[in-house]
Amino acid sequence: MKIKTFSIGGIHPEENKLTHDAVTQVAALPKQAIFPLGQHIGAPAKPVVAKGDKVKVGTMIAEAGGFVSAPIYSSVSGTVFKIDTAIDATGYRKPVIIINVEGDEWEESIDRSDKLELVKDHPELTPEEIVNRIKTAGVVGMGGACFPTFIKLCPPPTAKAECVIINAVECEPYITADFRLMMEHADEILVGLELLMKGAKVTKGYIGIETNKMPAIELLTRKCAEVFGISEYSVEVVPLKQRYPQGGEKQLVDAVINRQVPAPPAIPVNVGAIVQNVGTAFAVYEACMKNKPLFERYTTVTGKKLATPGNFLVRMGTPMKDLIDACGGMPEGDNKLLAGGPMMGKALTSTEVPICKGTNSVTIISGEEAFRKEPNPCIRCAKCVSACPMGLEPYLLAKLAAVQNWERAEHEEVVSCIECGSCQFTCPAHRPLLDNIRQAKATVMGIIRARAAAAQKK
């Protein structure tokens, strides 16, 4: 078995797949569900309900707010309590729709049967219809980036898609939601991949999986041979070396098809690849075959001190506190709560933050694990340079941020940083490299947008 990986940088954090063998549980319904309107990259969705309105599971409650946007559907049945603001995963108060849960009544248009639907049995699913159903269902990237999926299937005229790559890497050291999804819904995932390939008008597909998920590699390899053995589509399962951040789009494209995506604004389709998360493939299956909008997802709830960490199928809008309680409650002592894993997750100030489309994990780190050591002066060891998967110089970018030299930071391609944290993880001086680089990246991107807006006015 040939094992592949990406060519530049990377690290291997200690693995803590505590929930690897935890079969997915269906999370209990919340008493009240909170739906942020910005659960995707792009313009926030616009409410189409008002206080007092009755909704069912699968009722649209907010429409797309622009081309780069996605609608939001209720995951519960009940009454709209109010349209307000609440703290989301960014730590800021953002517009939300709050629904009081009453029963569990679904829209009748949703097919709730377990019957596996196959693409060959649905000639009505033209490439255009597939893209339309994905768009209508509010499907976005489920790996955390939350880019509207339909846009990826409609590349600009200057780019031509040649293949679809399914990201089943799950390189964050704690998260297992994608692994459990593959083990429990492999058939639906492969139909979802076929739909994505048909929608993108390509016949070649890949599924990239790290070798710490051998059961998934073996299962999907066997099923691919059965499903695509005599099909017009060709799908290959690619075993990948355990290496973080292999789940990054550019790193995955490099590892799977040995093509390097240039610096922004270039994207994977510029080298022929459309990358979609394995959870997205499952959501595409449900959207196209079951008429089911995206309103629930697979999420890992984990932490070394949790009594019973687990994997859950959870409705969007469920407060994280409900899932933590289902795992035995918040551990005693000081804890750090993360939306996501310890490498790229965002620290939260409240357990009332709801599960959203991009919440692949709720991770609880103990105070001892989360404690940052006192930073020391940079010793010019260049470990951060060796670890950077984008070939950048993190020590330099962090310094430029400290002195606010935004022009030089832009020249040094700070916008290419994928914020993986490899530099900060490997720094022997414990310097807050990523913290500073994030500041520089956000500032420079703001400058670039302002410059573009000014140029349009001329």
Disulfide bonds with the S-S distance in Angstrom:
none
